[in-house]
Amino acid sequence: MPSRTDWKRVDALTEEEITRAAAADPDNPPLTDDQLAGMRPAQEVIPEIVEAVLERRGPHKTPLKAPVSIRLNPEVADYFKSQGRGWQTQINTILREYAKSHQIA
């Protein structure tokens, strides 16, 4: 699903506008310098929860994919990216099917 966010508007925001909007949000006020200074990694503060989350994830169900870098025409990349989340998986699926159909028996 394509993003409904107006990224041009977001990119046009100044730091001052972003700070002002954050300060006006009662549900998410900016952190104070003291709060930021007191932060610690979750692994230090709640290691049992971090460990439980990591254990619950479990092994991958399928083999890991090989990380590669390819160069695509801009219109090809734009098309797949416009499909939203999972666009790289979509390219992988199409290429896998192509490779299967062109194997020499």
C-alpha positions as CSV (number, residue, x, y, z in Angstrom):
1,M,0.0,0.0,0.0
2,P,1.5,3.3,-1.0
3,S,2.2,5.9,1.7
4,R,-0.5,8.5,2.3
5,T,2.1,10.8,3.9
6,D,2.7,14.1,2.0
7,W,6.5,13.7,2.1
8,K,7.1,17.0,0.1
9,R,5.3,18.8,2.9
10,V,7.2,17.0,5.6
11,D,10.5,17.6,3.9
12,A,9.7,21.3,3.6
13,L,9.3,21.7,7.4
14,T,12.0,23.7,9.1
15,E,13.6,22.6,12.4
16,E,11.8,25.3,14.1
17,E,8.4,24.1,12.8
18,I,9.2,20.6,13.8
19,T,10.3,21.6,17.3
20,R,7.2,23.8,17.8
21,A,4.9,21.0,16.7
22,A,6.6,18.5,19.1
23,A,6.3,21.0,22.0
24,A,2.6,21.4,21.3
25,D,1.9,17.7,21.4
26,P,0.7,16.9,25.0
27,D,1.0,13.2,24.4
28,N,4.7,13.3,23.3
29,P,6.5,16.3,24.9
30,P,10.2,16.7,24.0
31,L,12.6,15.2,26.5
32,T,14.6,17.4,28.8
33,D,18.4,17.5,28.9
34,D,18.2,15.7,32.3
35,Q,16.0,13.0,30.9
36,L,18.3,12.5,27.9
37,A,21.4,12.4,30.2
38,G,19.7,9.7,32.3
39,M,18.9,7.3,29.5
40,R,20.5,3.9,29.4
41,P,20.4,1.1,26.8
42,A,17.4,-1.3,27.4
43,Q,19.9,-4.2,27.7
44,E,21.3,-2.5,30.9
45,V,18.0,-1.5,32.4
46,I,15.7,-4.5,31.6
47,P,17.9,-7.3,30.3
48,E,15.3,-10.0,31.0
49,I,12.7,-8.3,28.8
50,V,15.2,-7.8,26.0
51,E,16.3,-11.4,26.2
52,A,12.7,-12.7,26.2
53,V,11.9,-10.6,23.1
54,L,15.0,-11.9,21.3
55,E,14.3,-15.5,22.2
56,R,10.7,-15.3,21.1
57,R,11.8,-14.3,17.6
58,G,13.1,-17.8,16.9
59,P,15.0,-19.1,13.9
60,H,14.2,-18.0,10.4
61,K,11.7,-20.2,8.7
62,T,13.4,-19.9,5.3
63,P,17.1,-19.5,4.4
64,L,18.4,-16.0,4.7
65,K,18.6,-14.0,1.5
66,A,22.0,-12.9,0.2
67,P,22.5,-9.2,0.4
68,V,23.4,-7.8,-3.0
69,S,23.5,-4.4,-4.7
70,I,22.0,-4.0,-8.2
71,R,21.5,-1.0,-10.4
72,L,18.0,-0.4,-11.7
73,N,16.6,2.1,-14.1
74,P,15.0,4.9,-12.2
75,E,11.5,4.1,-13.5
76,V,11.8,0.5,-12.4
77,A,12.9,1.4,-8.9
78,D,10.2,4.1,-8.7
79,Y,7.5,1.6,-9.8
80,F,8.4,-1.0,-7.2
81,K,8.9,1.6,-4.4
82,S,5.5,3.0,-5.2
83,Q,4.0,-0.4,-4.4
84,G,4.8,0.3,-0.7
85,R,6.3,-1.9,1.9
86,G,7.8,-5.2,0.7
87,W,8.9,-3.8,-2.7
88,Q,12.2,-5.6,-2.5
89,T,10.5,-8.9,-1.7
90,Q,8.3,-8.3,-4.8
91,I,11.4,-7.9,-7.0
92,N,12.9,-11.1,-5.4
93,T,9.7,-13.1,-6.1
94,I,9.6,-11.9,-9.8
95,L,13.3,-12.7,-10.3
96,R,13.0,-16.1,-8.6
97,E,10.1,-17.1,-10.8
98,Y,12.0,-15.9,-13.9
99,A,15.0,-18.0,-12.9
100,K,12.8,-21.1,-12.3
101,S,11.2,-20.8,-15.7
102,H,14.5,-20.4,-17.5
103,Q,16.4,-23.3,-16.0
104,I,17.7,-25.8,-18.4
105,A,16.4,-29.3,-17.6
